[in-house]
Amino acid sequence: MSFKVAIIGAGSVGFTKTLISDLLKVPEFADVEFALTDINAHNLDMIHQIISSIVAVNKLPARVTATTDRREAITGARYIMSCVRVGGLEAFATDVNIPLKYGVDQCVGDTNCAGGIHYGQRNNPVILDFCKDIREVAEPGALFLNYANPMAMNTWAADLYGGVDIVGLCHGVQHGAHQIAQVLGVDDRDLDYVCSGINHQTWYIDIRAKGRKIEADELIAGFEKHPVYSKQEKVRIDVLKRFGVYSTESNGHLSEYLPWYRKRPEEIERWIDMSDWIHGETGGYLRHSTERRNWFETDFPKFKADAVKPLSEHKRTTEHASYIIEARETGRTYRGHFNVRNNGIIRNLPADAIIESPGFVDRFGINMVEGIELPMACAATCSVSISVQRMSVEAAMTGNIDMLKLAVLHDPLVGAICTPDEVWQMVDEMVVAQAQWLPQYADAIPAAKARLAKGTVKTTDWAGAARKVVRSVEELREMKGAHH
């Protein structure tokens, strides 16, 4: 089979390598064309070298091109994937650090909360530029696979305003299911489940281990006695006990989507675990991403050498993209969890929301399972976030700073910590700091600057409840050596 796959933001080197290696594990896809594009020519060159080496070492007829011209990459593509982070780590740092001045302590800040909402303001307009290119120059009927966060907001904007066939993809469901399998003492392949909700707030509402239905009490007991998860997943276990269902999202992520666990500095340490960034560390993902970038820049030759291995040594991952494309092209049915517009799929969530729920893929496309009902507590939690996402997308599309402030005001964690005056000033400060990535707010920024100059809300120079320092490449190398 021969068709073209374009990857926007291909400079996310490790992830791009994973996606393409997965696709090349499908025997019929040996002759596919991969078009890589990124605004960072340096990273683009690195991933081009790596993918070209993989194709050469495995003696495949696949073609690999790389260009900073996005439209050229998308031209004639049947599948377009996006893994972009608009503003990069520079903008991400303001998503985390400015809210800290107002007492909002985020672990990740890329989905909801003050950071995720502003990330959406940067990403949504750019996603619509991608959609315009797809409509105009991609193969007719092309599928846009969005991997970029904030997942729900990006998919919402593209679905509502983009005029393209889009699906949002995330691996949270698979990761949580792996934990459940371990806790129950079964192989991943022996676990069946229905997981439904919205991205990063999806819930395992029906679990079967080797066909046997698992009730909440058994799951709670399993997690509480697990030697690792009992320490790392305190928020998830607490929510499981109270809601009766387990959440897909990591401890750190889940803690910032809810109003209960990160609202007081002295409470935060009770609920997090510092063994890895993902369990709740302040700004943990920012630190992790910064260290990885610095490491990668220094150790690229080694990374490239490691990449040049036979594909027989690559174990296909659980990322959805390769399976969706395989199902559409070959008719081999794939069941996964996908982000699409609700329209009645989940009965007790709004019709316009972007939900994440089970579906099947074949030559007819993505077919969702309809008529799902979430437990009331899960629906309540999701509904609050959906309202925030709706306002956030509206703000991003119109450049309405008052709507943006209302979106942030209604965020559960921000609302648990900040007064309205604090929210108004925080948003002004974030919009001014991120002005270069927010063209839709150009007219609103002078007034925001003027308000900031007269600002009366006191802020603090706070590093957060559990901040770690970014480690140098030398420290990382020493640590890695110690582990071997």
KOLLUM-442047 format. One record per residue: residue in one letter; x, y, z of N, C-alpha, C in turn. Coordinates in steps of 0.2 Angstrom, whole numbers, plus 5000, padded with zeros to 4 digits. Each point is the difference from the previous one (the first is absolute). Layout:
N
AXYZXYZXYZ
...
END
This chain:
484
M500449945000499650065000500450065000
S499850054996500450075000499550055001
F500250045006499650065001500550055004
K499850065002500450055003499750015007
V500550005005499950025007500450065001
A499750065002500350065002500050005008
I500650025003500050015007500250085001
I499650035003500150075002500350015007
G500550035001500350005006500549945001
A500249984994500449945000500750005004
G500250075002500550015004499949975008
S499449985001500049965007500349934998
V500650005000500449954997499849935003
G500049995006499949935003499349974998
F499550055000499349984999499949984992
T500350044996500049994993500349944998
K500649985003500349944999499649945002
T499650015005499549945003499549994995
L499750064998499450004995500249964993
I500550024998500249984993500349925001
S500349995005500249935001499449955001
D499550025003499449975001499749984993
L500050064996499749994993500449954996
L500650005001500449964995500049935003
K499749985006499949935002499449974996
V499650044997499549974996500349984993
P499949944998500449984994499850034994
E499350024999499850034994500250085000
F500350025005500250075000500850024998
A500349954998500750014998500250054995
D499550024996500150044994499650075002
V499950025006499750065001500450065000
E499850064998500450065000499950045007
F500550015003500050045006500250074999
A499650055001500250074999500050035007
L500650025002500150035007500150084999
T499650035004500150085000500050035007
D500450055001500050035007500350074998
I499850055005500350074999500750005002
N500349955004500649995003500549964995
A500350044996500449964995500549955003
H500350025005500549965004499749935002
N499550015004499749935002499749964994
L499850044995499749964994500649964996
D500650045000500549964997500249945004
M500050005007500249955004499549944999
I499350015000499549954999500149974993
H500150044995500149984993500649954999
Q500550025004500649955000499849935003
I499650015006499949935003499549964996
I499450034997499649964997500349974993
S500450044997500349984994500549945001
S500350005006500449955002499649945001
I499550005004499549945001499849974993
V499850044996499849984993500549964996
A500650035001500649984996500249935003
V500150005007500249945003499649944999
N499350015000499549954999499949994992
K500450034996499949994992499350014998
L499650055002499350014999500050054994
P499549994996499950054994499650075002
A499950005007499650065002500550064999
R499650064999500350064998500050055006
V500550045001500050055006500250074997
T499550055001500250064998500050055007
A500350055000500050055005500050074997
T499550045003500050074998499750055005
T500250065000499750055005499450034997
D499849984993499450024997499549955002
R499650025004499449965003499549984994
R499950054996499549984994500349954995
E500650014999500349954996500049935003
A500149995006500049945003499349975000
I499550045001499349985000499749984993
T500350034995499749994993500049934998
G499449974999499949944998500049945005
A500050035007500049955005499349975002
R500049945001499449965002499950015008
Y500550005003500050005008500550065002
I499750045004500450065003500049995008
M500650005003500050005007500350065003
S499850025005500350065003500249995007
C500650015002500350005007500350075002
V499750054998500350075001499950025007
R500550045002500050045007500150074998
V499550044999500150074997500350045006
G500650044999500350035005500649965003
G500049944999500549965003500150005007
L500549995003500250005007500050075003
E500150054996500050075002499350025002
A499549994996499350015002499849965006
F500249934999499849965005500250025007
A500650035001500250025006499650055003
T499750054996499550055003499449975002
D499849944996499349975002500149975007
V500649995003500149975006500250055005
N500450054998500350045005499650065002
I499650034995499650065002499449985005
P499749944998499449985005500349995007
L500649985001500349995007500050065004
K500150064996500050065004499350025003
Y499549964998499350015002499849945004
G500549965002499849945004499849944997
V500050004993499849944996500649964998
D500049945004500549954999499849944995
Q500350004994499849954995500649955000
C499949944998500549954999500250004993
V499550014995500150004993499850064997
G499350025000499850064997499950004993
D499849944997500050004993499349984997
T499549995005499349984998499550045002
N499950015006499650055003500450055005
C499650035005500350045004500350064996
A500350055004500350064997500449994994
G500549955001500549994995499749974994
G499649955001499749964994499550054996
I499750045003499550054997500450044995
H500650035003500450044996500449974994
Y500149945002500349954994499550004995
G499449995001499549994995499950074996
Q500150065004500050064996500550004995
R500649975001500650004995499949954995
N499749955002499949944995499450004995
N499550025003499450004996500050044993
P500250065000500150034993500449974995
V500649975003500549964996499749944997
I499649965004499749944998499550024994
L499750065000499550024995500450014994
D500650035000500550004994500149944997
F500249955005500149934997499449974996
C499450025003499349974997500050034993
K500150075000500050034993500449974995
D500649985002500549974995499749934998
I499749965005499749944999499550004995
R499550055001499450014996500350014992
E500550045000500250034993500549954996
V500449975004500649964996500149935002
A499649985005500149935002499649954995
E500149945001499549954996499350015002
P499550004996499350015002499849955005
G499750025005499849955005500549985005
A500650045000500649995005499750005007
L500449965004499850005007500650035004
F499850055004500450045005500049965006
L500649985002500149975007500450045005
N499650035004500350055005500349975006
Y500650005001500349985006500250055005
A499950074998500250065004499550015005
N500350025006499650035006499950074999
P499550045003499549965004499549974995
M500049935001499649964995499350024998
A499650005006499350024998499950074997
M500450055002499950064997500250014993
N500649964999500250004993499649974995
T499749945002499649964996499350044999
W499850035006499450045000500050054994
A500650045000500050064996500149974993
A500349954998500149974994499349974997
D499749975005499349974998499550054998
L500050055004499550055000500150054994
Y500650024999500250054996500549984994
G500249945000500649984996499749974993
G499449975000499849974994500449944998
V500349965004500349944998499849945005
D500249944997499849945004500649995005
I499850015007500550005005499949955005
V500549975003499949965006500650025005
G499950015006500550015005500249935003
L500750005001500349945003500450015006
C500049955005500450015006500149935002
H500549995005500249935002499849995007
G499650055003499949995007499649945002
V499549984996499649955001500449935000
Q500449994996500449945000500550005006
H500350065002500450005006499649985006
G499550025001499649995006499749935000
A499949974994499849934999500549955002
H500650024998500649965002500150005008
Q499950055003500050005008499549965003
I499450004997499449965002500249935000
A500349984994500249934998500549985006
Q500550045001500549985005499749995007
V499650045002499650005006499649945001
L499749984995499649945000500449934998
G500650014998500449944999499949974994
V499850034994499849974994500450044995
D500149964994500450034994499550064997
D500350054997499750054997499449974995
R500249954997499649974994499449975004
D500049985006499449975003499650055004
L500150064999499650065003499550034994
D499450005001499550034996499750065004
Y499950054997499750065004499650054995
V499550035003499750064997500350065003
C500350054997500350065003499750064997
S499750045003499650064997500050065004
G500050064997500050065003500250054995
I500550055003500350054996500849995000
N500350024996500849995000500350025007
H500449955003500350015006499550005006
Q499449994998499549995006499549944997
T500349954998499749944998499949955006
W499549965000499849955005499949934998
Y500349965004499949924998499449985003
I499450014996499449995003499849925000
D500349964996499949935000500749964999
I500249965005500649974999499949925001
R500349964995499949935000500849975000
A500149965005500749965000499849934998
K500349984994499849934997499349995000
G499650054999499350004999499650015007
R500350005005499750015007499950075002
K499450025001499950075002500450025006
I500350065000500450025006499650065003
E499849995007499750055003500550055004
A499750065002500550055003500449985006
D499649965004500449985006500649964999
E500049954995500649964998500550054997
L499850054996500550044997500350045006
I499650035004500350045006500549965004
A499849945002500549965003500649984997
G500049994993500649994996500450065000
F499850064999500450065000500350015007
E499649995005500350025006500549965003
K500049934997500649965002500549994995
H500050044995500550004995500650045003
P500649974999500650035004500250074997
V499850014993500250064997499450054999
Y499549974997499450054999499750035006
S500049965006499750025006500450075002
K500650014998500450065002499950054995
Q500049984993500150054995499350034997
E499449965002499450024997499550015006
K500250055004499550015006499450044998
V500150044995499450044998499549954996
R500349964996499649964996499649955004
I500449975006499749955004499450045004
D500150065002499550035004499450024996
V500150024994499450014995499749934999
L500349954999499849934999499549985006
K500250015006499749995006499350045000
R500050064998499550045001499550004994
F500349994994499550004994499849934998
G500449955003499949934998500349984993
V500450044997500349994993500750035000
Y500449964996500750024999500150054995
S500450055000500150054995500649984996
T500050024994500649994995500650045002
E499950065003500550045000500550005006
S500650014999500650005005499850045006
N500349985005499950035007500150084999
G500550024997500250075000499550044995
H499849974994499550034996499350005003
L499849955003499349995003499950065005
S500650015004500050045006499850074998
E500250024994499950074998499450014996
Y499649954998499450014997499450005005
L500149995006499550005005500250055005
P499550035004500150055005500249995007
W500149935001500149985007500749995002
Y500549984996500649975002500650055000
R500050054996500550055000499950075002
K499450015004499850065001500450045006
R500349965004500450025006500749975000
P500550055000500749975000500149945004
E499850015007500249945004499649944999
E499550004996499649944998500349974994
I500350034996500349984994500549945001
E500450015005500549955001499749935002
R499450015003499749945003499849954994
W499850034994499749974995500549984994
I500650025000500449994995500649955002
D500449984995500649965001500550024996
M500650015002500650044997500449954996
S499849935000500549964997500150014992
D499550034997500050024993499550064999
W500250044995499650064999499349994999
I499849954997499349994998499549995006
H500349995006499649985006499850075004
G500150064997499850065004500550055001
E500649994998500550065001499850064997
T500150065003499950064998500450014993
G499650024995500350014993500449944998
G499849945002500449944999500149994992
Y499550014996500149984993500450054997
L500050075002500550054997500749985002
R500149985006500749985001500249944996
H499649955000500149944996500250014993
S499550054997500150014993500750044998
T500150055005500650044999500749955001
E500049965005500549955000500149964994
R499549974998500049964994500250044993
R499850065000500350044994500750015001
N500350025005500750015001500449944999
W499749955003500449934999500049984993
F499550014997499949984993500550044995
E500050065001500550054997500749975000
T500249985006500749985002500149934997
D499549965001500249934999499649974993
F499950054995499749984994500449944996
P500650015000500449944996499849935003
K500050005007499949945003499249984998
F499650045001499349994998499949984993
K500450034996499949984993500349924999
A500649995003500249935000499549955003
D499750025005499549955003499449994996
A499950054996499450004995500149954995
V500649994998500249964994500049935002
K499449975000499949935002499549974995
P500149935000499449974995499450015004
L499450014995499450005003499749945004
S500349954998499949945004500150005008
E500450055001500150025008499550055002
H499650034996499650055003499349965001
K499850015007499349975002499550064998
R499549984996499550054998499750035007
T499950065001499750035006499350005000
T499750025005499250005000499850074998
E500450044997499750074997499549984994
H499550045000499449984996500250014992
A500450054998500050024993500149944995
S500549965002500249954995499449954999
Y499749995005499449955000499450034996
I499950065001499450034997500250004992
I500650024998500250004993499949934997
E500349955004500049934998499349984999
A499550025004499349985000499750034994
R500150064999499750044994500249974993
E500749985000500349984994499949934998
T500049965006500049924998499349975002
G499650045004499449975003500049955006
R500650005002500149965007499850045005
T499449985004499750055005500450015006
Y500050065002500350025006499550045005
R500149985006499650035005500550045005
G499850075000500450045004499550055004
H500350055003499750065003500250064997
F499550044997500150064996499650065002
N500350064998499850065002499650034994
V499350005001499650034994499450045003
R499650034996499450045003499549955003
N499750025005499649955004499449984996
N499550054998499449994997499649945002
G500049995007499649945002500349945002
I500750004999500449945001500049985008
I500150065004499949995007499450045002
R499549975002499350035001500050055005
N500450005005500050055005500550055000
L500350014994500550064999499750044994
P500250075000499750044994500249974993
A499550024996500149974993500650034996
D500250075002500550034996500749985003
A500049975005500749995004500449954995
I500750005001500449954998500149955005
I499849944999500049955005500649944997
E500249965005500449954999499749935002
S499949964995499649945001500149954995
P499849935001500249954996499750014993
G500449974995499750004993500449944996
F499749994994500349954996500250034993
V500649984998500250034993500049944995
D499850014994500149964995500050044993
R499949974995500050044993499550055000
F499450005004499550055000500250065005
G500649995003500250065004499949985008
I499950055004500050005007499350005002
N499849945003499249995002500050005008
M499750055003500050005007499449965003
V500149975006499549975004499650055003
E499350004999499650055002499549985006
G499850045004499549995005500349985007
I500650035001500449995006499850055006
E499949975006499850055005500550005006
L500350055001500550015005499750005007
P500349975005499850015007499950085002
M499650025004499850075001500650045002
A500449985004500650035003500550024994
C500149954996500550004994499750054995
A499350004999499750054995500050075003
A500050015006500050065004500750034999
T500549965001500750034999500150024993
C499849954996500250024992499650064998
S499450015002499650054998500350075002
V500350005006500350075002500650014995
S500449954998500550014996499850024993
I499449974998499850014993499850084999
S499650025006499850075000500650054999
V500649985003500650045000500349994993
Q500049944997500349994993499650044995
R499350005001499650044995500150075000
M500150035006500250075000500750024998
S500449955001500750014998500150004992
V499649954997500050004993499750064997
E499550025003499650074998500550065000
A500450005006500450065001500649994995
A500349944999500549994995499850024993
M499449994998499850014993499850074999
T499850045005499850075000500550055002
G500549985004500550055003499650045006
N499549975003499650045005500349985007
I500450055002500349995006499650005006
D499450035000499549995005499749935001
M499949974994499849935000500649955002
L500650024999500649965002500050005008
K499950065003500050015007499449965003
L499450004997499549965003500249924999
A500349984995500249935000500549985005
V500550045002500449995005499750005007
L499550055001499750015006499649945002
H499749964994499649945002500449945000
D500650004999500549945001499949985007
P499949945001499949975007500650025005
L500649994998500650015005500150085001
V500050034994500150085001499450025004
G499449984999499450035004500149985008
A500349955001500149975007500550055004
I500550034996500550045003500050084999
C499750024994500150074998499350045001
T500150065002499450054999499950024993
P499450034998499950024993500650064999
D500150045004500550054999500749974998
E500249955004500649964999500049974993
V499449974998500049974993500150054995
W499650065001500150054994500750024999
Q500350015006500750034999500549944998
M499949945002500449944998499950004992
V499450004997499949994993500450064996
D499950065003500350064997500849984999
E500349985006500749995000500249944995
M499649955000500249944995499950024993
V499550044998499950024993500550054998
V500250055005500650044998500749964999
A500149955005500649964999500049964994
Q499449984997500049954995499850044993
A500050075000499850044995500249974993
Q500649984999500349984994499749944997
W499649965004499749944997499250015000
L499850065002499350015000499850064996
P500049994993499850054996499350035000
Q499649955002499350025001499850055006
Y500550005004499950055006500450074999
A500350014994500450064999499650065002
D499450014998499650065002499950005008
A500049955003499850005007500750015005
I500549994997500750005004500150075003
P500050054996500250075003499650015006
A499349995000499650015006500249965006
A500249934998500249965005500650025004
K500550034996500650035002499950065005
A499550044998499850065004499749985006
R499649955000499749975007500549975004
L500549974997500549975004500450055004
A500250054996500450065003499750035006
K499350005000499650025006499849955005
G500249944998499749945004500150005008
T499449985003500050015007500149935004
V499949954996500049935003500749985001
K500149985007500749985002500249934997
T500649994998500249944998500649985004
T500249935000500549985004500549964995
D500750015002500549964997500049935002
W499649964998499949935003500249954995
A500549955002500249954995499549945000
G499550005004499649955001500149955006
A499549955001500149965006500549954999
A500249984994500449944999500450014993
R500450055000500450024994500749965000
K500249984995500749974999500450044995
V500750005001500450044995500149964994
V500050034994500249974994500749985001
R500149934998500749975001500450014993
S500750015001500450014994500149934997
V500250014993500149944996500549955004
E500550035003500649965004499649965006
E499650045003499749965006499549954997
L499750014995499549954997500549944998
R500550014997500549954997500249965006
E500250035006500349975005499549955003
M499450035001499449965003499849944995
K500150014994499849944995500649955001
G500650025001500549965001500049965006
A499750035005499949975007499549944999
H499550014996499549964999500249934997
H500550014996500249944995500549955004
END
